[in-house]
Amino acid sequence: MSSRERFDQYRQQFQTALARLREVLVLDENDVVRDALIQRFEFSYELAWKAMHAWLRSMGENPPRMVRPVLQAALQAQLIDDPDVWERIKDYRDETSHTYNAAKAVEVAAFVRAEAVPAFEALDRKLAAL
């Protein structure tokens, strides 16, 4: 599979994950909806950075397959605008995938709604234009 084909695959998967995340945003929040929102946030994040990595590789760059270097390269390539938001997205994803805390889940859900989804949507628009 070529680098461009891999990018197209990850971009499409990211778009699908983001669409699934949007589905839960319109629901009244309860424990089940919050858990679904967090799980879909995790999927969206994973596919977002993999799509960025694949695009960077298709452009001839060779960042390591590690999140931080990919985010730094994506910032330089103007795929993302706010590195602080993406760092918080990464931190929240790491927290939610390794432990569960009800108070933290409420905090993460609020962050996803207010900051992560807009960052994902901005990335989606940029990736769609490539």
N, CA, C and O atoms as CSV, one atom per row, in Angstrom:
chain,resi,resn,atom,element,x,y,z
A,1,MET,N,N,0.857,-1.179,0.000
A,1,MET,CA,C,0.000,0.000,0.000
A,1,MET,C,C,0.899,1.237,0.000
A,1,MET,O,O,1.856,1.324,0.771
A,2,SER,N,N,0.583,2.177,-0.863
A,2,SER,CA,C,1.385,3.402,-0.934
A,2,SER,C,C,1.112,4.298,0.270
A,2,SER,O,O,0.121,4.126,0.980
A,3,SER,N,N,1.997,5.242,0.481
A,3,SER,CA,C,1.812,6.201,1.585
A,3,SER,C,C,0.512,6.977,1.417
A,3,SER,O,O,-0.195,7.235,2.391
A,4,ARG,N,N,0.201,7.347,0.182
A,4,ARG,CA,C,-1.035,8.106,-0.067
A,4,ARG,C,C,-2.265,7.246,0.209
A,4,ARG,O,O,-3.245,7.728,0.777
A,5,GLU,N,N,-2.220,5.991,-0.184
A,5,GLU,CA,C,-3.353,5.089,0.083
A,5,GLU,C,C,-3.538,4.884,1.583
A,5,GLU,O,O,-4.663,4.844,2.081
A,6,ARG,N,N,-2.431,4.755,2.290
A,6,ARG,CA,C,-2.508,4.595,3.749
A,6,ARG,C,C,-3.114,5.867,4.372
A,6,ARG,O,O,-3.967,5.788,5.256
A,7,PHE,N,N,-2.662,7.030,3.898
A,7,PHE,CA,C,-3.241,8.286,4.383
A,7,PHE,C,C,-4.734,8.329,4.117
A,7,PHE,O,O,-5.513,8.645,5.017
A,8,ASP,N,N,-5.144,8.018,2.898
A,8,ASP,CA,C,-6.575,8.041,2.565
A,8,ASP,C,C,-7.365,7.094,3.459
A,8,ASP,O,O,-8.478,7.414,3.875
A,9,GLN,N,N,-6.793,5.931,3.754
A,9,GLN,CA,C,-7.456,4.963,4.624
A,9,GLN,C,C,-7.625,5.523,6.038
A,9,GLN,O,O,-8.715,5.464,6.605
A,10,TYR,N,N,-6.553,6.061,6.599
A,10,TYR,CA,C,-6.639,6.620,7.958
A,10,TYR,C,C,-7.553,7.843,7.994
A,10,TYR,O,O,-8.309,8.026,8.949
A,11,ARG,N,N,-7.488,8.668,6.971
A,11,ARG,CA,C,-8.358,9.846,6.927
A,11,ARG,C,C,-9.815,9.412,6.936
A,11,ARG,O,O,-10.621,9.983,7.670
A,12,GLN,N,N,-10.162,8.428,6.148
A,12,GLN,CA,C,-11.539,7.943,6.102
A,12,GLN,C,C,-11.951,7.336,7.448
A,12,GLN,O,O,-13.066,7.567,7.916
A,13,GLN,N,N,-11.070,6.575,8.059
A,13,GLN,CA,C,-11.372,5.995,9.364
A,13,GLN,C,C,-11.544,7.088,10.419
A,13,GLN,O,O,-12.429,7.002,11.271
A,14,PHE,N,N,-10.696,8.113,10.357
A,14,PHE,CA,C,-10.829,9.240,11.281
A,14,PHE,C,C,-12.171,9.932,11.080
A,14,PHE,O,O,-12.853,10.250,12.055
A,15,GLN,N,N,-12.554,10.167,9.845
A,15,GLN,CA,C,-13.836,10.820,9.562
A,15,GLN,C,C,-14.999,9.988,10.098
A,15,GLN,O,O,-15.965,10.538,10.626
A,16,THR,N,N,-14.909,8.682,9.963
A,16,THR,CA,C,-15.953,7.798,10.488
A,16,THR,C,C,-15.999,7.863,12.009
A,16,THR,O,O,-17.076,7.960,12.597
A,17,ALA,N,N,-14.838,7.809,12.642
A,17,ALA,CA,C,-14.785,7.885,14.103
A,17,ALA,C,C,-15.333,9.221,14.596
A,17,ALA,O,O,-16.064,9.264,15.585
A,18,LEU,N,N,-14.985,10.306,13.913
A,18,LEU,CA,C,-15.483,11.620,14.299
A,18,LEU,C,C,-16.995,11.697,14.135
A,18,LEU,O,O,-17.678,12.292,14.969
A,19,ALA,N,N,-17.519,11.110,13.081
A,19,ALA,CA,C,-18.975,11.080,12.893
A,19,ALA,C,C,-19.640,10.309,14.028
A,19,ALA,O,O,-20.701,10.709,14.507
A,20,ARG,N,N,-19.038,9.221,14.458
A,20,ARG,CA,C,-19.586,8.443,15.576
A,20,ARG,C,C,-19.511,9.244,16.874
A,20,ARG,O,O,-20.419,9.171,17.701
A,21,LEU,N,N,-18.442,10.000,17.053
A,21,LEU,CA,C,-18.325,10.861,18.233
A,21,LEU,C,C,-19.425,11.922,18.220
A,21,LEU,O,O,-20.039,12.192,19.253
A,22,ARG,N,N,-19.671,12.513,17.075
A,22,ARG,CA,C,-20.724,13.535,16.969
A,22,ARG,C,C,-22.095,12.980,17.340
A,22,ARG,O,O,-22.936,13.703,17.875
A,23,GLU,N,N,-22.323,11.692,17.056
A,23,GLU,CA,C,-23.625,11.077,17.376
A,23,GLU,C,C,-23.955,11.181,18.862
A,23,GLU,O,O,-25.109,11.407,19.227
A,24,VAL,N,N,-22.957,11.020,19.713
A,24,VAL,CA,C,-23.238,11.055,21.150
A,24,VAL,C,C,-23.273,12.473,21.701
A,24,VAL,O,O,-23.779,12.694,22.801
A,25,LEU,N,N,-22.749,13.427,20.960
A,25,LEU,CA,C,-22.756,14.811,21.450
A,25,LEU,C,C,-24.166,15.369,21.600
A,25,LEU,O,O,-24.402,16.243,22.434
A,26,VAL,N,N,-25.088,14.877,20.812
A,26,VAL,CA,C,-26.451,15.411,20.833
A,26,VAL,C,C,-27.324,14.744,21.891
A,26,VAL,O,O,-28.455,15.173,22.116
A,27,LEU,N,N,-26.813,13.700,22.543
A,27,LEU,CA,C,-27.595,12.976,23.536
A,27,LEU,C,C,-27.456,13.622,24.905
A,27,LEU,O,O,-26.428,14.221,25.219
A,28,ASP,N,N,-28.493,13.495,25.710
A,28,ASP,CA,C,-28.413,13.957,27.092
A,28,ASP,C,C,-27.372,13.112,27.814
A,28,ASP,O,O,-27.371,11.886,27.710
A,29,GLU,N,N,-26.496,13.774,28.538
A,29,GLU,CA,C,-25.399,13.050,29.158
A,29,GLU,C,C,-25.858,12.296,30.399
A,29,GLU,O,O,-26.518,12.849,31.279
A,30,ASN,N,N,-25.497,11.041,30.444
A,30,ASN,CA,C,-25.621,10.200,31.629
A,30,ASN,C,C,-24.382,9.313,31.637
A,30,ASN,O,O,-23.500,9.486,30.797
A,31,ASP,N,N,-24.299,8.381,32.555
A,31,ASP,CA,C,-23.085,7.564,32.648
A,31,ASP,C,C,-22.793,6.791,31.365
A,31,ASP,O,O,-21.644,6.719,30.928
A,32,VAL,N,N,-23.825,6.218,30.766
A,32,VAL,CA,C,-23.637,5.411,29.559
A,32,VAL,C,C,-23.209,6.295,28.383
A,32,VAL,O,O,-22.285,5.945,27.649
A,33,VAL,N,N,-23.866,7.417,28.208
A,33,VAL,CA,C,-23.523,8.333,27.123
A,33,VAL,C,C,-22.112,8.872,27.336
A,33,VAL,O,O,-21.336,8.978,26.386
A,34,ARG,N,N,-21.785,9.205,28.560
A,34,ARG,CA,C,-20.443,9.725,28.856
A,34,ARG,C,C,-19.378,8.685,28.526
A,34,ARG,O,O,-18.346,9.017,27.942
A,35,ASP,N,N,-19.622,7.430,28.896
A,35,ASP,CA,C,-18.668,6.373,28.581
A,35,ASP,C,C,-18.518,6.204,27.069
A,35,ASP,O,O,-17.410,6.019,26.566
A,36,ALA,N,N,-19.633,6.269,26.352
A,36,ALA,CA,C,-19.583,6.162,24.887
A,36,ALA,C,C,-18.817,7.340,24.293
A,36,ALA,O,O,-18.018,7.170,23.372
A,37,LEU,N,N,-19.065,8.531,24.823
A,37,LEU,CA,C,-18.370,9.723,24.341
A,37,LEU,C,C,-16.859,9.573,24.535
A,37,LEU,O,O,-16.082,9.882,23.632
A,38,ILE,N,N,-16.451,9.106,25.696
A,38,ILE,CA,C,-15.019,8.958,25.982
A,38,ILE,C,C,-14.405,7.889,25.089
A,38,ILE,O,O,-13.306,8.078,24.568
A,39,GLN,N,N,-15.095,6.774,24.905
A,39,GLN,CA,C,-14.559,5.720,24.030
A,39,GLN,C,C,-14.420,6.224,22.598
A,39,GLN,O,O,-13.415,5.951,21.941
A,40,ARG,N,N,-15.400,6.944,22.118
A,40,ARG,CA,C,-15.350,7.470,20.754
A,40,ARG,C,C,-14.305,8.575,20.623
A,40,ARG,O,O,-13.700,8.739,19.564
A,41,PHE,N,N,-14.097,9.322,21.687
A,41,PHE,CA,C,-13.010,10.307,21.732
A,41,PHE,C,C,-11.662,9.592,21.565
A,41,PHE,O,O,-10.809,10.039,20.798
A,42,GLU,N,N,-11.478,8.487,22.283
A,42,GLU,CA,C,-10.235,7.736,22.189
A,42,GLU,C,C,-10.001,7.236,20.765
A,42,GLU,O,O,-8.896,7.366,20.237
A,43,PHE,N,N,-11.041,6.659,20.137
A,43,PHE,CA,C,-10.913,6.186,18.753
A,43,PHE,C,C,-10.547,7.345,17.824
A,43,PHE,O,O,-9.654,7.225,16.985
A,44,SER,N,N,-11.248,8.461,17.988
A,44,SER,CA,C,-11.018,9.612,17.119
A,44,SER,C,C,-9.588,10.115,17.251
A,44,SER,O,O,-8.936,10.419,16.252
A,45,TYR,N,N,-9.109,10.201,18.468
A,45,TYR,CA,C,-7.740,10.658,18.697
A,45,TYR,C,C,-6.727,9.729,18.038
A,45,TYR,O,O,-5.823,10.186,17.338
A,46,GLU,N,N,-6.877,8.429,18.262
A,46,GLU,CA,C,-5.926,7.467,17.698
A,46,GLU,C,C,-5.872,7.572,16.176
A,46,GLU,O,O,-4.795,7.555,15.581
A,47,LEU,N,N,-7.027,7.680,15.564
A,47,LEU,CA,C,-7.057,7.762,14.104
A,47,LEU,C,C,-6.598,9.126,13.604
A,47,LEU,O,O,-6.061,9.230,12.502
A,48,ALA,N,N,-6.800,10.164,14.395
A,48,ALA,CA,C,-6.331,11.502,14.004
A,48,ALA,C,C,-4.817,11.526,13.891
A,48,ALA,O,O,-4.283,11.973,12.876
A,49,TRP,N,N,-4.118,11.055,14.909
A,49,TRP,CA,C,-2.658,11.149,14.838
A,49,TRP,C,C,-2.096,10.161,13.819
A,49,TRP,O,O,-1.056,10.425,13.216
A,50,LYS,N,N,-2.771,9.025,13.619
A,50,LYS,CA,C,-2.310,8.089,12.585
A,50,LYS,C,C,-2.510,8.678,11.188
A,50,LYS,O,O,-1.678,8.475,10.304
A,51,ALA,N,N,-3.609,9.404,10.988
A,51,ALA,CA,C,-3.819,10.077,9.694
A,51,ALA,C,C,-2.765,11.155,9.483
A,51,ALA,O,O,-2.241,11.303,8.379
A,52,MET,N,N,-2.452,11.909,10.534
A,52,MET,CA,C,-1.401,12.920,10.413
A,52,MET,C,C,-0.068,12.269,10.062
A,52,MET,O,O,0.652,12.751,9.188
A,53,HIS,N,N,0.254,11.186,10.736
A,53,HIS,CA,C,1.502,10.477,10.473
A,53,HIS,C,C,1.552,9.992,9.027
A,53,HIS,O,O,2.568,10.152,8.351
A,54,ALA,N,N,0.468,9.407,8.556
A,54,ALA,CA,C,0.426,8.892,7.188
A,54,ALA,C,C,0.573,10.023,6.172
A,54,ALA,O,O,1.251,9.866,5.157
A,55,TRP,N,N,-0.062,11.159,6.446
A,55,TRP,CA,C,0.074,12.286,5.513
A,55,TRP,C,C,1.508,12.793,5.485
A,55,TRP,O,O,2.061,13.049,4.416
A,56,LEU,N,N,2.105,12.937,6.656
A,56,LEU,CA,C,3.492,13.399,6.723
A,56,LEU,C,C,4.405,12.464,5.936
A,56,LEU,O,O,5.286,12.923,5.208
A,57,ARG,N,N,4.201,11.167,6.077
A,57,ARG,CA,C,5.010,10.196,5.330
A,57,ARG,C,C,4.761,10.322,3.830
A,57,ARG,O,O,5.692,10.203,3.034
A,58,SER,N,N,3.518,10.561,3.446
A,58,SER,CA,C,3.212,10.700,2.015
A,58,SER,C,C,3.865,11.952,1.428
A,58,SER,O,O,4.054,12.052,0.216
A,59,MET,N,N,4.208,12.903,2.294
A,59,MET,CA,C,4.872,14.127,1.850
A,59,MET,C,C,6.397,14.002,1.936
A,59,MET,O,O,7.117,14.979,1.730
A,60,GLY,N,N,6.877,12.808,2.239
A,60,GLY,CA,C,8.310,12.569,2.256
A,60,GLY,C,C,8.981,12.755,3.600
A,60,GLY,O,O,10.194,12.583,3.713
A,61,GLU,N,N,8.220,13.100,4.611
A,61,GLU,CA,C,8.791,13.221,5.952
A,61,GLU,C,C,8.812,11.837,6.589
A,61,GLU,O,O,8.106,10.931,6.148
A,62,ASN,N,N,9.610,11.684,7.610
A,62,ASN,CA,C,9.725,10.384,8.245
A,62,ASN,C,C,9.711,10.520,9.770
A,62,ASN,O,O,10.673,10.137,10.436
A,63,PRO,N,N,8.622,11.065,10.323
A,63,PRO,CA,C,8.577,11.165,11.785
A,63,PRO,C,C,8.449,9.782,12.399
A,63,PRO,O,O,7.830,8.898,11.806
A,64,PRO,N,N,9.026,9.583,13.578
A,64,PRO,CA,C,8.844,8.289,14.239
A,64,PRO,C,C,7.356,8.044,14.492
A,64,PRO,O,O,6.575,8.990,14.596
A,65,ARG,N,N,6.978,6.797,14.587
A,65,ARG,CA,C,5.569,6.460,14.826
A,65,ARG,C,C,5.283,6.585,16.318
A,65,ARG,O,O,4.944,5.619,17.002
A,66,MET,N,N,5.436,7.816,16.786
A,66,MET,CA,C,5.183,8.170,18.178
A,66,MET,C,C,4.393,9.469,18.169
A,66,MET,O,O,4.605,10.328,17.313
A,67,VAL,N,N,3.489,9.608,19.117
A,67,VAL,CA,C,2.542,10.717,19.092
A,67,VAL,C,C,3.217,12.076,19.137
A,67,VAL,O,O,2.949,12.912,18.274
A,68,ARG,N,N,4.067,12.323,20.094
A,68,ARG,CA,C,4.631,13.671,20.249
A,68,ARG,C,C,5.375,14.160,19.007
A,68,ARG,O,O,5.130,15.279,18.557
A,69,PRO,N,N,6.275,13.355,18.440
A,69,PRO,CA,C,6.944,13.829,17.216
A,69,PRO,C,C,5.966,14.063,16.060
A,69,PRO,O,O,6.156,14.979,15.261
A,70,VAL,N,N,4.933,13.244,15.974
A,70,VAL,CA,C,3.935,13.435,14.920
A,70,VAL,C,C,3.191,14.743,15.145
A,70,VAL,O,O,2.977,15.501,14.199
A,71,LEU,N,N,2.795,15.017,16.378
A,71,LEU,CA,C,2.089,16.275,16.664
A,71,LEU,C,C,2.981,17.477,16.387
A,71,LEU,O,O,2.509,18.484,15.860
A,72,GLN,N,N,4.257,17.387,16.732
A,72,GLN,CA,C,5.180,18.491,16.451
A,72,GLN,C,C,5.320,18.718,14.946
A,72,GLN,O,O,5.299,19.859,14.483
A,73,ALA,N,N,5.461,17.639,14.190
A,73,ALA,CA,C,5.571,17.761,12.735
A,73,ALA,C,C,4.266,18.263,12.133
A,73,ALA,O,O,4.283,19.044,11.181
A,74,ALA,N,N,3.137,17.824,12.677
A,74,ALA,CA,C,1.824,18.274,12.186
A,74,ALA,C,C,1.633,19.766,12.446
A,74,ALA,O,O,1.021,20.462,11.635
A,75,LEU,N,N,2.145,20.256,13.554
A,75,LEU,CA,C,2.080,21.690,13.839
A,75,LEU,C,C,2.923,22.457,12.823
A,75,LEU,O,O,2.470,23.467,12.283
A,76,GLN,N,N,4.117,21.999,12.562
A,76,GLN,CA,C,4.988,22.656,11.581
A,76,GLN,C,C,4.373,22.634,10.191
A,76,GLN,O,O,4.550,23.572,9.414
A,77,ALA,N,N,3.645,21.555,9.875
A,77,ALA,CA,C,3.003,21.429,8.565
A,77,ALA,C,C,1.641,22.117,8.529
A,77,ALA,O,O,0.950,22.076,7.511
A,78,GLN,N,N,1.256,22.746,9.631
A,78,GLN,CA,C,-0.002,23.486,9.766
A,78,GLN,C,C,-1.243,22.598,9.640
A,78,GLN,O,O,-2.297,23.051,9.192
A,79,LEU,N,N,-1.108,21.337,10.039
A,79,LEU,CA,C,-2.288,20.469,10.128
A,79,LEU,C,C,-3.069,20.766,11.402
A,79,LEU,O,O,-4.294,20.649,11.431
A,80,ILE,N,N,-2.353,21.149,12.450
A,80,ILE,CA,C,-2.990,21.527,13.713
A,80,ILE,C,C,-2.553,22.935,14.066
A,80,ILE,O,O,-1.476,23.385,13.676
A,81,ASP,N,N,-3.411,23.627,14.815
A,81,ASP,CA,C,-3.155,25.025,15.134
A,81,ASP,C,C,-2.686,25.256,16.564
A,81,ASP,O,O,-1.846,26.122,16.811
A,82,ASP,N,N,-3.217,24.494,17.498
A,82,ASP,CA,C,-2.969,24.757,18.904
A,82,ASP,C,C,-2.315,23.539,19.552
A,82,ASP,O,O,-3.005,22.584,19.910
A,83,PRO,N,N,-0.992,23.564,19.706
A,83,PRO,CA,C,-0.324,22.393,20.278
A,83,PRO,C,C,-0.740,22.104,21.715
A,83,PRO,O,O,-0.705,20.952,22.147
A,84,ASP,N,N,-1.134,23.136,22.461
A,84,ASP,CA,C,-1.557,22.923,23.845
A,84,ASP,C,C,-2.835,22.090,23.907
A,84,ASP,O,O,-2.958,21.202,24.750
A,85,VAL,N,N,-3.780,22.372,23.022
A,85,VAL,CA,C,-5.023,21.586,22.992
A,85,VAL,C,C,-4.706,20.143,22.640
A,85,VAL,O,O,-5.242,19.224,23.259
A,86,TRP,N,N,-3.842,19.931,21.654
A,86,TRP,CA,C,-3.505,18.571,21.252
A,86,TRP,C,C,-2.731,17.841,22.341
A,86,TRP,O,O,-2.870,16.627,22.489
A,87,GLU,N,N,-1.926,18.559,23.096
A,87,GLU,CA,C,-1.225,17.926,24.218
A,87,GLU,C,C,-2.233,17.499,25.294
A,87,GLU,O,O,-2.106,16.423,25.877
A,88,ARG,N,N,-3.227,18.344,25.549
A,88,ARG,CA,C,-4.268,17.973,26.520
A,88,ARG,C,C,-5.114,16.818,25.992
A,88,ARG,O,O,-5.507,15.936,26.757
A,89,ILE,N,N,-5.395,16.818,24.693
A,89,ILE,CA,C,-6.128,15.690,24.102
A,89,ILE,C,C,-5.347,14.399,24.363
A,89,ILE,O,O,-5.917,13.399,24.799
A,90,LYS,N,N,-4.041,14.431,24.092
A,90,LYS,CA,C,-3.205,13.257,24.316
A,90,LYS,C,C,-3.220,12.840,25.782
A,90,LYS,O,O,-3.372,11.658,26.094
A,91,ASP,N,N,-3.063,13.807,26.681
A,91,ASP,CA,C,-3.039,13.492,28.111
A,91,ASP,C,C,-4.354,12.879,28.579
A,91,ASP,O,O,-4.355,11.890,29.312
A,92,TYR,N,N,-5.482,13.468,28.153
A,92,TYR,CA,C,-6.777,12.913,28.543
A,92,TYR,C,C,-6.973,11.520,27.958
A,92,TYR,O,O,-7.500,10.634,28.631
A,93,ARG,N,N,-6.558,11.321,26.723
A,93,ARG,CA,C,-6.678,9.994,26.119
A,93,ARG,C,C,-5.871,8.985,26.922
A,93,ARG,O,O,-6.348,7.881,27.188
A,94,ASP,N,N,-4.656,9.352,27.312
A,94,ASP,CA,C,-3.832,8.439,28.100
A,94,ASP,C,C,-4.483,8.106,29.434
A,94,ASP,O,O,-4.467,6.956,29.873
A,95,GLU,N,N,-5.052,9.110,30.070
A,95,GLU,CA,C,-5.715,8.880,31.363
A,95,GLU,C,C,-6.931,7.977,31.227
A,95,GLU,O,O,-7.117,7.057,32.023
A,96,THR,N,N,-7.751,8.233,30.230
A,96,THR,CA,C,-9.006,7.488,30.112
A,96,THR,C,C,-8.797,6.065,29.639
A,96,THR,O,O,-9.627,5.199,29.917
A,97,SER,N,N,-7.724,5.803,28.939
A,97,SER,CA,C,-7.523,4.447,28.427
A,97,SER,C,C,-6.880,3.523,29.458
A,97,SER,O,O,-6.834,2.311,29.248
A,98,HIS,N,N,-6.381,4.072,30.571
A,98,HIS,CA,C,-5.675,3.250,31.549
A,98,HIS,C,C,-6.351,3.160,32.912
A,98,HIS,O,O,-5.938,2.368,33.760
A,99,THR,N,N,-7.371,3.956,33.123
A,99,THR,CA,C,-8.031,3.934,34.432
A,99,THR,C,C,-9.438,4.483,34.297
A,99,THR,O,O,-9.773,5.079,33.273
A,100,TYR,N,N,-10.264,4.292,35.312
A,100,TYR,CA,C,-11.596,4.888,35.297
A,100,TYR,C,C,-11.845,5.561,36.629
A,100,TYR,O,O,-11.652,4.975,37.694
A,101,ASN,N,N,-12.277,6.799,36.542
A,101,ASN,CA,C,-12.629,7.592,37.714
A,101,ASN,C,C,-13.838,8.419,37.300
A,101,ASN,O,O,-13.780,9.151,36.311
A,102,ALA,N,N,-14.928,8.311,38.045
A,102,ALA,CA,C,-16.183,8.968,37.658
A,102,ALA,C,C,-16.021,10.485,37.564
A,102,ALA,O,O,-16.508,11.094,36.612
A,103,ALA,N,N,-15.356,11.094,38.518
A,103,ALA,CA,C,-15.178,12.552,38.487
A,103,ALA,C,C,-14.316,12.945,37.287
A,103,ALA,O,O,-14.596,13.947,36.627
A,104,LYS,N,N,-13.288,12.177,37.004
A,104,LYS,CA,C,-12.428,12.459,35.857
A,104,LYS,C,C,-13.205,12.280,34.557
A,104,LYS,O,O,-12.990,13.025,33.600
A,105,ALA,N,N,-14.104,11.303,34.514
A,105,ALA,CA,C,-14.913,11.078,33.311
A,105,ALA,C,C,-15.767,12.299,32.991
A,105,ALA,O,O,-15.901,12.671,31.825
A,106,VAL,N,N,-16.343,12.924,34.010
A,106,VAL,CA,C,-17.140,14.141,33.810
A,106,VAL,C,C,-16.246,15.254,33.256
A,106,VAL,O,O,-16.632,15.967,32.330
A,107,GLU,N,N,-15.061,15.392,33.826
A,107,GLU,CA,C,-14.100,16.405,33.368
A,107,GLU,C,C,-13.693,16.154,31.915
A,107,GLU,O,O,-13.659,17.082,31.107
A,108,VAL,N,N,-13.389,14.917,31.590
A,108,VAL,CA,C,-12.959,14.573,30.234
A,108,VAL,C,C,-14.095,14.831,29.242
A,108,VAL,O,O,-13.866,15.381,28.165
A,109,ALA,N,N,-15.301,14.439,29.597
A,109,ALA,CA,C,-16.443,14.640,28.695
A,109,ALA,C,C,-16.636,16.129,28.397
A,109,ALA,O,O,-16.905,16.505,27.256
A,110,ALA,N,N,-16.502,16.967,29.411
A,110,ALA,CA,C,-16.642,18.410,29.211
A,110,ALA,C,C,-15.531,18.923,28.288
A,110,ALA,O,O,-15.786,19.748,27.411
A,111,PHE,N,N,-14.308,18.441,28.483
A,111,PHE,CA,C,-13.192,18.832,27.621
A,111,PHE,C,C,-13.429,18.386,26.182
A,111,PHE,O,O,-13.193,19.148,25.245
A,112,VAL,N,N,-13.891,17.170,26.014
A,112,VAL,CA,C,-14.138,16.651,24.666
A,112,VAL,C,C,-15.135,17.537,23.945
A,112,VAL,O,O,-14.921,17.921,22.796
A,113,ARG,N,N,-16.238,17.862,24.633
A,113,ARG,CA,C,-17.273,18.700,24.024
A,113,ARG,C,C,-16.742,20.098,23.681
A,113,ARG,O,O,-17.004,20.618,22.596
A,114,ALA,N,N,-16.002,20.695,24.605
A,114,ALA,CA,C,-15.596,22.095,24.453
A,114,ALA,C,C,-14.352,22.290,23.585
A,114,ALA,O,O,-14.264,23.269,22.845
A,115,GLU,N,N,-13.390,21.368,23.669
A,115,GLU,CA,C,-12.114,21.609,23.010
A,115,GLU,C,C,-11.676,20.522,22.034
A,115,GLU,O,O,-11.173,20.832,20.954
A,116,ALA,N,N,-11.856,19.266,22.392
A,116,ALA,CA,C,-11.353,18.196,21.523
A,116,ALA,C,C,-12.136,18.116,20.218
A,116,ALA,O,O,-11.539,18.038,19.144
A,117,VAL,N,N,-13.455,18.133,20.296
A,117,VAL,CA,C,-14.245,18.030,19.062
A,117,VAL,C,C,-13.940,19.182,18.107
A,117,VAL,O,O,-13.743,18.930,16.919
A,118,PRO,N,N,-13.891,20.435,18.567
A,118,PRO,CA,C,-13.505,21.502,17.627
A,118,PRO,C,C,-12.111,21.290,17.024
A,118,PRO,O,O,-11.899,21.601,15.852
A,119,ALA,N,N,-11.163,20.770,17.801
A,119,ALA,CA,C,-9.823,20.499,17.265
A,119,ALA,C,C,-9.879,19.376,16.228
A,119,ALA,O,O,-9.224,19.455,15.189
A,120,PHE,N,N,-10.656,18.340,16.509
A,120,PHE,CA,C,-10.821,17.248,15.546
A,120,PHE,C,C,-11.482,17.755,14.268
A,120,PHE,O,O,-11.080,17.387,13.164
A,121,GLU,N,N,-12.494,18.597,14.422
A,121,GLU,CA,C,-13.193,19.109,13.242
A,121,GLU,C,C,-12.290,19.999,12.384
A,121,GLU,O,O,-12.359,19.961,11.156
A,122,ALA,N,N,-11.446,20.795,13.035
A,122,ALA,CA,C,-10.493,21.626,12.289
A,122,ALA,C,C,-9.509,20.743,11.531
A,122,ALA,O,O,-9.199,21.010,10.370
A,123,LEU,N,N,-9.022,19.698,12.180
A,123,LEU,CA,C,-8.116,18.758,11.505
A,123,LEU,C,C,-8.842,18.085,10.345
A,123,LEU,O,O,-8.279,17.954,9.258
A,124,ASP,N,N,-10.067,17.665,10.557
A,124,ASP,CA,C,-10.835,17.000,9.512
A,124,ASP,C,C,-10.952,17.888,8.271
A,124,ASP,O,O,-10.785,17.417,7.146
A,125,ARG,N,N,-11.234,19.157,8.481
A,125,ARG,CA,C,-11.335,20.085,7.345
A,125,ARG,C,C,-10.003,20.181,6.600
A,125,ARG,O,O,-9.977,20.195,5.369
A,126,LYS,N,N,-8.911,20.247,7.339
A,126,LYS,CA,C,-7.598,20.343,6.694
A,126,LYS,C,C,-7.245,19.054,5.946
A,126,LYS,O,O,-6.727,19.101,4.830
A,127,LEU,N,N,-7.522,17.925,6.555
A,127,LEU,CA,C,-7.213,16.662,5.896
A,127,LEU,C,C,-8.066,16.468,4.646
A,127,LEU,O,O,-7.595,15.922,3.648
A,128,ALA,N,N,-9.317,16.914,4.699
A,128,ALA,CA,C,-10.208,16.762,3.550
A,128,ALA,C,C,-9.734,17.605,2.370
A,128,ALA,O,O,-10.016,17.275,1.219
A,129,ALA,N,N,-9.017,18.692,2.650
A,129,ALA,CA,C,-8.546,19.589,1.599
A,129,ALA,C,C,-7.232,19.116,0.977
A,129,ALA,O,O,-6.774,19.692,-0.010
A,130,LEU,N,N,-6.628,18.085,1.538
A,130,LEU,CA,C,-5.324,17.618,1.032
A,130,LEU,C,C,-5.480,16.701,-0.171
A,130,LEU,O,O,-4.486,16.222,-0.716
